[in-house]
């Protein structure tokens, strides 16, 4: 993909491995969502550069619920299909802030190590 003089590549899932949980938590920062909404949020927020597969998202949601970072609840089936909605817990908020701090430090190191000077 080419964007205004900059080369842009669609990211492989390998590049973002280890950050999926933080990305999902960030998607829940503005309120509860179900799995398909979370995938859409991620794709939109990344401007289509990252399209998480369904398996990865649902595996992460299950793992995060088990760790107490998110809480799931079943929606009202009267409005269509029954969906499981997820919302971030306080433990999830703390984890997201820790991951944001960790990412900022990692960006500095990677930028330094991959710079052209």
Order of alpha helices (4+ residues) and beta strands (2+ residues): beta-beta-alpha-alpha-beta-alpha-alpha-beta-beta-alpha
